[in-house]
């Protein structure tokens, strides 16, 4: 499926473009935005590579990864990125993740982003199960996924190696029969 174009009242998801590098860098280069993610802040060259890989993945056949820009509708500004990746180890399953610019936190954009990803997965891709993992310290993400209808399933021990040490991840998931489109 290309191009992806999903929207809510305040946000839109669209394919990443080469012109998005600086806006993505504002998120991925931020120590605040990446504090609970699985990677350290990225530099411009790394973000260029990520965007280039995302653009290439968008036209792959079959498409297995949907790395998308999160756009604030009123300003047309890229405020984050999100990803839905088909899980090769699970029939009709996928993982999701997202990162928003810290200046946009606390406005409910995370919940809207997750709901848009769930709609993409369940409505457009006919998935059965969608899951994501978060840092145990990221309580904002726990609230976000819960508000979007996802259920905490458990902990993956020593799942992420970051800043020289292993960190657990907490899994949140939702099944197609549990999915309820949000407001």
C-alpha positions as CSV (number, residue, x, y, z in Angstrom):
1,X,0.0,0.0,0.0
2,X,1.6,3.3,-1.1
3,X,1.2,6.1,-0.4
4,X,-0.3,6.0,3.1
5,X,-2.4,9.0,3.9
6,X,-4.4,8.7,7.1
7,X,-5.7,11.6,9.2
8,X,-7.6,12.5,12.3
9,X,-9.0,15.8,13.4
10,X,-5.6,17.2,14.3
11,X,-3.0,15.0,12.7
12,X,-2.1,13.3,9.5
13,X,0.2,10.5,8.6
14,X,2.0,10.6,5.3
15,X,5.0,9.1,3.7
16,X,8.4,10.5,4.7
17,X,10.2,12.6,2.0
18,X,13.8,13.6,1.6
19,X,12.8,17.2,2.6
20,X,11.8,15.9,6.0
21,X,15.4,15.3,7.3
22,X,15.7,18.4,9.3
23,X,12.3,18.0,11.0
24,X,13.0,14.4,11.8
25,X,16.4,15.4,13.1
26,X,14.6,17.8,15.5
27,X,13.0,14.7,17.0
28,X,15.6,12.0,16.7
29,X,18.4,14.4,17.6
30,X,16.7,15.4,20.8
31,X,18.0,13.8,24.0
32,X,14.6,14.4,25.6
33,X,12.7,12.8,22.7
34,X,15.0,9.7,22.6
35,X,15.3,9.3,26.4
36,X,13.0,6.3,26.5
37,X,13.6,5.1,22.9
38,X,15.9,2.2,22.0
39,X,18.6,4.4,20.5
40,X,20.7,7.4,21.4
41,X,20.1,10.8,19.8
42,X,20.9,10.6,16.0
43,X,23.0,13.0,14.0
44,X,22.1,14.5,10.6
45,X,23.8,11.8,8.6
46,X,22.1,9.0,10.5
47,X,18.7,10.7,10.1
48,X,19.4,11.1,6.3
49,X,20.0,7.4,6.1
50,X,16.9,6.6,8.1
51,X,14.7,8.8,5.9
52,X,16.3,7.3,2.7
53,X,15.7,3.7,4.0
54,X,12.1,4.7,4.8
55,X,11.5,6.1,1.4
56,X,12.9,2.9,-0.2
57,X,10.9,0.7,2.0
58,X,7.7,2.5,1.0
59,X,7.8,1.1,-2.5
60,X,9.1,-2.3,-1.7
61,X,7.1,-5.3,-2.8
62,X,5.8,-6.7,-0.6
63,X,5.8,-3.7,1.7
64,X,6.7,-4.7,5.2
65,X,7.5,-1.3,6.9
66,X,5.5,1.9,7.1
67,X,7.7,4.6,8.5
68,X,5.6,7.8,8.3
69,X,5.7,11.5,9.1
70,X,3.3,12.8,11.8
71,X,1.9,16.1,10.6
72,X,0.0,18.7,12.6
73,X,-2.9,19.6,10.4
74,X,-3.3,23.3,11.3
75,X,0.4,24.1,10.7
76,X,1.3,21.4,8.2
77,X,4.4,20.9,10.4
78,X,6.1,17.6,10.8
79,X,6.0,17.0,14.6
80,X,7.1,13.4,14.8
81,X,7.5,10.1,13.1
82,X,5.9,6.7,13.6
83,X,6.4,3.2,12.3
84,X,4.3,0.1,11.7
85,X,6.4,-2.9,10.8
86,X,5.0,-6.3,9.8
87,X,6.3,-9.0,12.2
88,X,7.9,-11.8,10.2
89,X,7.5,-14.1,13.2
90,X,3.7,-13.6,13.6
91,X,0.9,-14.2,11.1
92,X,-0.9,-10.9,10.5
93,X,1.0,-9.2,13.2
94,X,3.0,-5.9,13.4
95,X,4.9,-3.8,15.8
96,X,4.4,0.0,16.2
97,X,6.4,2.9,17.6
98,X,6.4,6.6,17.5
99,X,8.4,9.7,18.6
100,X,7.1,13.2,18.9
101,X,8.9,16.5,19.3
102,X,9.0,17.4,23.0
103,X,7.3,20.7,22.4
104,X,4.2,18.8,21.3
105,X,4.0,16.5,24.3
106,X,1.0,16.7,26.6
107,X,-1.5,17.5,23.9
108,X,-2.9,14.1,23.2
109,X,-1.0,13.8,19.9
110,X,0.6,10.5,21.0
111,X,-2.9,8.8,21.5
112,X,-4.0,10.2,18.1
113,X,-0.8,8.9,16.5
114,X,-1.3,5.4,18.0
115,X,-4.9,5.4,16.9
116,X,-3.9,6.3,13.4
117,X,-1.4,3.5,13.3
118,X,-3.9,1.0,14.6
119,X,-6.4,2.1,12.0
120,X,-3.8,1.6,9.3
121,X,-3.0,-1.9,10.6
122,X,-6.5,-3.1,11.2
123,X,-8.4,-1.4,8.5
124,X,-5.9,-1.1,5.7
125,X,-3.6,-4.1,6.3
126,X,-6.1,-6.6,7.8
127,X,-3.8,-7.3,10.8
128,X,-4.8,-9.5,13.7
129,X,-2.4,-8.3,16.4
130,X,-0.4,-5.1,16.9
131,X,2.1,-4.6,19.6
132,X,4.7,-2.1,20.8
133,X,7.4,-2.0,23.5
134,X,8.3,0.9,25.8
135,X,10.8,1.7,28.5
136,X,9.6,0.7,32.0
137,X,10.2,4.3,33.0
138,X,8.1,5.8,30.2
139,X,4.8,6.2,32.0
140,X,3.5,8.7,29.4
141,X,3.8,6.0,26.8
142,X,2.0,3.6,29.1
143,X,-0.9,6.0,29.4
144,X,-0.9,6.7,25.7
145,X,-1.1,3.1,24.6
146,X,-3.8,2.3,27.3
147,X,-5.9,5.3,26.1
148,X,-5.7,3.9,22.6
149,X,-7.0,0.6,23.7
150,X,-3.8,-1.4,24.0
151,X,-3.3,-3.8,26.9
152,X,-0.1,-4.3,28.9
153,X,1.0,-7.9,28.4
154,X,4.3,-8.2,30.2
155,X,8.0,-7.5,30.2
156,X,10.8,-8.5,27.8
157,X,13.8,-8.8,30.1
158,X,17.0,-7.0,29.0
159,X,15.6,-6.3,25.6
160,X,17.4,-3.1,24.7
161,X,21.1,-2.2,25.1
162,X,21.4,1.5,25.5
163,X,23.9,3.8,27.2
164,X,26.1,0.9,28.0
165,X,23.6,-1.2,29.9
166,X,20.6,-3.6,29.3
167,X,17.1,-2.3,29.7
168,X,13.8,-4.2,29.9
169,X,10.9,-3.3,27.7
170,X,7.2,-3.4,28.6
171,X,4.9,-4.8,25.9
172,X,1.5,-3.4,25.0
173,X,-0.7,-5.1,22.4
174,X,-4.2,-5.1,20.9
175,X,-6.1,-7.6,18.9
176,X,-8.3,-6.9,16.0
177,X,-11.5,-7.9,17.9
178,X,-10.5,-5.5,20.7
179,X,-9.9,-2.5,18.4
180,X,-12.4,0.3,18.7
181,X,-11.8,3.4,16.5
182,X,-11.2,6.4,18.7
183,X,-13.0,9.7,18.7
